[in-house]
Structures are given as C-alpha cells and as structure tokens.
Amino acid sequence: MNELFFEHNCVASMRLEMVDFKYNLTLTMSSSEDPETESVSAVFHDVSALNLSGFGGGLTQFMDLIVTRIDDGLDRIRYELRDIEDEKISFYFFTFTVRDHNVVVNETGHPFRRECSPDRGV
C-alpha cells in the first residue's frame, strides 16, 4: 500500500462514516490534479485518533504517506497511517481494503479480484 500512496499523492476525496459505532475512512488519491485519472481508494476500518492539519484551500497532497503495522497488543489498533513529510494526516485503524483500478487488496496483501500479486501488502 505504501507504494500506491507514493505514486498517488493528490487527495481526490475523503469520506468518514460511522458503521456499527466504528468510523470508516475512505481516502481516494490520484496521481494528478484530475481525479478521473489513475486513482486508488482505500477504506480504513475502525479509525481512531484522526488528525488533519493544513488541509484544503486548493489541492491537498500527502507527499509521503506511510502505513506501519503496530504490534503493541492494543485493542482495535493494528496499523498507523501518517504523512511523515508534512504531518498533514495521521490516524490508527484496525483493517483496510485498497482498490486500485480493478484490483482489491485486503490487509494481508491478498487480492479479492484479478491483477494483483500477493506480495502487495503494507
């Protein structure tokens, strides 16, 4: 997933919704200012400690998003996403799904559909 976010750094959309008293964040990133061009969408499930800074006022880019696995035994927290360059976004989450064109990858890096190699994890 880190590789996909490196190639797609323009925020096309963000949506936060509550499902079963847990927040899911859908983040769609494109490779240019035109969201209709190549884009990738990730749904982060059970989001907590969401921080946004310097967002909006024109095109927002997350230049260096990194997802890391957290093995601290915390309940409902398995990963952290952060913008390590500008610190514009950070949050914790439990699971995720990534959609890259016709490819859907779950948190273990395994595809739900065609055209994805199993080594495409975090």
ABEGO torsion letter per residue (X at the ends): XAAAAAABABBABBBBBBBGGBBBBBBBBBABABAABBBBBBBBBGBBGBBBBGBEGEBBBBABBBBBBBAAGBBGBABBBBBAAAGABBBBBABBBBBBEABBBBAAGBBABBGBBAAABX
